[in-house]
């Protein structure tokens, strides 16, 4: 009664798992990317304002 999974079934399951993970975590990764870009912009502005002071 115990059947093993065939290679195509394993590959299909792996692809579905990876695609599902990307689908679920995509909004989190996009938010992280936006936050990092925003922080880089703020750091650049702070550096420019410090250079003007000196």
C-alpha positions in Angstrom: 0.0 0.0 0.0 2.9 2.3 0.6 3.9 4.0 -2.7 6.9 6.1 -3.3 6.7 9.4 -5.1 8.1 9.6 -8.6 10.7 12.1 -9.6 8.2 14.3 -11.5 5.9 14.3 -8.4 8.8 15.3 -6.2 9.9 18.1 -8.5 6.4 19.4 -8.8 6.0 19.5 -5.1 9.3 21.3 -4.7 8.4 23.9 -7.3 5.0 24.4 -5.6 6.7 24.8 -2.2 9.2 27.4 -3.5 6.5 29.3 -5.4 4.3 29.3 -2.4 7.1 30.6 -0.2 7.9 33.4 -2.6 4.2 34.3 -2.9 3.8 34.5 0.9 7.0 36.4 1.7 7.0 38.8 -1.3 5.1 41.6 0.5 7.5 41.4 3.5 10.6 41.5 1.2 9.2 44.4 -0.8 8.6 46.4 2.4 12.1 45.6 3.6 13.5 46.8 0.3 11.5 50.0 0.5 12.7 50.6 4.1 16.3 50.1 3.1 16.1 52.6 0.2 14.4 55.1 2.5 17.1 54.7 5.1 19.8 55.1 2.5 18.2 58.3 1.3 18.0 59.7 4.9 21.6 58.8 5.5 22.7 60.6 2.3 20.7 63.7 3.3 22.3 63.7 6.8 25.7 63.4 5.3 25.1 66.2 2.9 23.8 68.5 5.6 26.8 67.7 7.8 29.1 68.5 4.9 27.4 71.9 4.4 27.8 72.7 8.1 31.6 72.0 8.0 
